[in-house]
Amino acid sequence: MKKKNHLSATQSFHYLDILTVIFVLALVLSNVASSAKIIDWGFSLGALELSFDAGTVLFPISYIIGDVLTEVYGYKRSRRIIWIGFGALVFSALVFWFVQVLPGEATWESSVGQESFDRILGSMSSGTIVIASLAGYLAGSFSNAITMVLMKAFTKGKLLWFRTIGSSVIGQALDTFVFVFIASALGVFPWGLLWSLTITNYIFKLLVEIVVTPFTYWVVNGLKRVEKVEAFDDEANLPPFKF
């Protein structure tokens, strides 16, 4: 078994800030895209038409980076970045709300109009999609990170593919269902699309996770080599409500 590396609170890293920015950007942009459009896959699974909100195209990036963060830098730093993402989502909702209530210029009103803004980005500015996203995000991100930690201890740091995919099976299931259910309850998505969006989003996210596994291996191994770190977390230090 590899020797545990207890990371120093003051230890500096070359790429942690870059990964944090990508994680937060993917998270915020996926919510904007989810508010703007629902995409039709063009085929069905039996009687179930497959469709997904556009944010699903970007959202797997945050999960893949979340796996990398937990694996390389440890749960404590991953938890902090999850909460940074939470704050970024709240802030983005406030920005869109502020833009919504500002008076529109006359030419813009005649060519685009407040109604178009409200229909496309209203769920961002009203906060409804952000509420759904925050609930799903916290449930999924923390279950994914904690599962990664527990599986890493169980496998003694081996079988990275098993840990990234296994943690995503749990995290993505919670995230997807909670997000779509609450978004439907708040009127962002029609109730008739509940299972179509849930199942399609879940399948797509897991497929992305599986397909990019070789890339995840390359990134993780490269970061461990450059950062000179191999994190094994204390399983007793997993409560999510810390910063």
C-alpha positions in Angstrom: 0.0 0.0 0.0 1.3 3.5 -0.8 2.3 5.7 2.0 -0.4 8.2 2.9 0.5 11.7 2.1 -1.1 14.2 4.6 -1.1 17.4 2.6 0.0 20.6 4.3 -2.5 23.4 4.5 0.1 25.8 3.1 1.4 23.5 0.4 1.2 25.2 -3.1 0.3 23.5 -6.3 0.8 24.3 -10.0 -2.6 23.4 -11.4 -5.1 23.4 -8.6 -6.3 27.0 -9.4 -6.7 26.2 -13.1 -8.8 23.1 -12.3 -10.9 25.2 -9.9 -11.7 27.7 -12.6 -12.6 25.1 -15.2 -14.8 23.3 -12.6 -16.7 26.5 -11.7 -17.0 27.6 -15.3 -18.4 24.3 -16.4 -20.9 24.3 -13.5 -22.2 27.9 -14.1 -22.3 27.6 -17.9 -24.2 24.2 -17.7 -26.9 25.9 -15.7 -27.2 28.7 -18.3 -27.4 26.2 -21.1 -30.0 24.1 -19.1 -32.2 27.2 -18.8 -31.9 28.0 -22.5 -32.7 24.8 -24.4 -33.8 21.2 -24.3 -32.2 18.9 -26.9 -34.0 16.0 -28.7 -31.8 13.0 -29.4 -34.0 12.0 -32.3 -34.8 8.5 -31.1 -36.6 6.7 -28.3 -35.9 4.0 -25.7 -39.1 2.0 -26.1 -42.0 4.4 -25.4 -39.6 6.9 -23.8 -38.4 9.7 -26.0 -34.8 10.6 -25.3 -34.1 14.3 -24.6 -31.8 16.2 -22.3 -31.3 19.8 -21.2 -28.4 21.5 -23.0 -26.4 21.8 -19.8 -25.9 18.1 -19.8 -23.3 18.6 -22.6 -21.1 20.6 -20.2 -22.0 19.2 -16.8 -19.9 15.9 -17.0 -16.8 18.1 -17.1 -17.4 19.2 -13.5 -17.8 15.6 -12.4 -14.6 14.4 -14.2 -12.6 17.3 -12.6 -14.3 16.5 -9.3 -12.9 13.0 -9.5 -9.4 14.4 -10.4 -9.5 16.8 -7.5 -10.5 14.2 -5.0 -8.0 11.7 -6.3 -5.0 14.0 -6.6 -5.5 16.8 -4.0 -7.7 15.0 -1.5 -11.2 15.4 -0.1 -10.6 18.5 2.0 -9.6 20.6 -1.0 -12.3 19.0 -3.2 -14.9 19.9 -0.6 -13.7 23.5 -0.5 -14.0 23.7 -4.3 -17.5 22.2 -4.3 -18.5 25.0 -1.9 -16.8 27.6 -4.2 -18.9 26.3 -7.0 -22.0 26.6 -4.8 -21.2 30.2 -4.2 -20.6 30.9 -7.9 -24.0 29.5 -8.8 -25.7 31.7 -6.2 -23.8 34.7 -7.4 -24.7 33.9 -11.1 -28.4 33.7 -10.2 -28.2 37.2 -8.5 -26.5 38.6 -11.6 -29.1 37.3 -14.0 -31.9 38.6 -11.6 -30.3 42.1 -11.5 -30.0 42.1 -15.3 -33.7 41.0 -15.6 -35.1 43.9 -13.5 -33.0 46.6 -15.2 -35.1 48.5 -17.8 -34.6 47.4 -21.4 -33.5 49.9 -24.1 -36.2 50.7 -26.7 -34.4 49.2 -29.8 -33.6 46.0 -27.8 -37.2 45.8 -26.6 -38.5 45.9 -30.2 -36.0 43.5 -31.7 -35.6 41.0 -28.8 -37.8 42.0 -25.9 -38.1 41.3 -22.2 -40.4 38.4 -22.8 -37.7 36.6 -24.9 -35.2 37.1 -22.1 -37.7 35.8 -19.5 -38.5 32.7 -21.5 -34.9 31.8 -22.2 -33.1 32.9 -19.1 -36.0 33.4 -16.7 -35.2 30.3 -14.7 -31.7 31.6 -14.1 -32.8 35.1 -13.1 -35.7 33.8 -11.0 -33.4 31.3 -9.3 -35.6 28.3 -10.0 -33.1 26.3 -12.0 -30.4 27.4 -9.7 -32.3 26.0 -6.7 -32.8 22.7 -8.5 -29.2 22.7 -9.6 -27.8 23.5 -6.1 -29.8 20.7 -4.5 -28.7 18.2 -7.2 -25.2 19.5 -7.2 -24.6 19.2 -3.5 -26.2 15.8 -3.3 -24.3 14.5 -6.3 -20.9 16.2 -5.8 -20.5 15.2 -2.1 -21.8 11.6 -2.7 -19.3 11.3 -5.6 -16.4 12.7 -3.6 -17.1 10.7 -0.5 -17.6 7.5 -2.5 -14.2 8.1 -4.2 -12.5 8.4 -0.8 -14.1 5.3 0.6 -13.4 3.3 -2.6 -9.8 4.5 -2.7 -9.3 3.2 0.9 -11.0 -0.1 0.0 -8.9 -0.6 -3.2 -5.7 0.7 -1.5 -5.3 3.3 -4.2 -5.7 0.9 -7.1 -8.3 0.5 -9.9 -8.8 4.2 -10.6 -11.3 3.3 -13.4 -13.4 1.4 -10.9 -13.4 4.3 -8.5 -14.2 7.1 -11.0 -17.0 5.1 -12.7 -18.3 3.6 -9.5 -18.5 6.9 -7.7 -20.2 8.5 -10.7 -22.9 5.8 -10.8 -24.0 7.0 -7.3 -23.2 10.7 -7.7 -24.8 11.2 -11.1 -27.9 9.2 -10.1 -28.5 11.5 -7.1 -27.6 14.7 -9.0 -29.7 13.9 -12.0 -32.9 12.8 -10.3 -32.8 15.6 -7.6 -32.1 18.3 -10.3 -34.8 17.2 -12.8 -37.4 16.5 -10.1 -37.0 19.9 -8.3 -36.7 21.7 -11.7 -40.0 20.1 -12.8 -41.7 20.9 -9.5 -40.6 24.6 -9.9 -41.9 24.7 -13.5 -38.6 24.9 -15.3 -39.3 21.6 -17.1 -42.7 20.0 -18.0 -43.6 17.1 -15.7 -44.1 15.0 -18.9 -40.3 15.1 -19.5 -39.4 14.0 -15.9 -38.3 10.5 -16.7 -37.1 11.2 -20.2 -34.7 13.9 -18.9 -33.7 11.9 -15.9 -32.8 8.7 -17.7 -31.3 10.4 -20.8 -29.1 12.7 -18.7 -28.0 9.9 -16.5 -27.1 7.6 -19.5 -25.2 10.4 -21.3 -23.2 11.5 -18.2 -22.1 7.9 -17.4 -21.2 7.3 -21.0 -19.0 10.4 -21.0 -17.4 9.3 -17.8 -16.6 5.9 -19.3 -15.4 7.2 -22.6 -13.0 9.8 -21.1 -11.5 7.3 -18.5 -8.2 7.0 -20.5 -7.9 10.8 -20.4 -8.7 10.9 -16.7 -5.9 8.4 -16.1 -3.5 10.6 -18.1 -4.5 13.7 -16.2 -4.4 12.1 -12.8 -1.0 10.4 -13.4 0.5 13.6 -14.8 -0.8 15.8 -11.9 0.5 13.4 -9.3 3.9 13.4 -11.0 4.1 17.2 -11.3 2.5 18.1 -8.0 4.4 15.3 -6.2 1.4 14.2 -4.2 -0.7 11.1 -3.5 -3.6 11.9 -1.2 -5.2 9.3 1.1 -7.9 10.9 3.2 -8.9 10.2 6.7 -12.3 8.4 6.4 -13.4 10.1 9.7 -13.1 13.6 8.2 -15.8 13.4 5.5 -18.6 15.7 6.8 -19.6 18.0 3.9 -20.5 21.1 5.9 -17.0 22.5 6.3 -15.1 25.0 4.2 
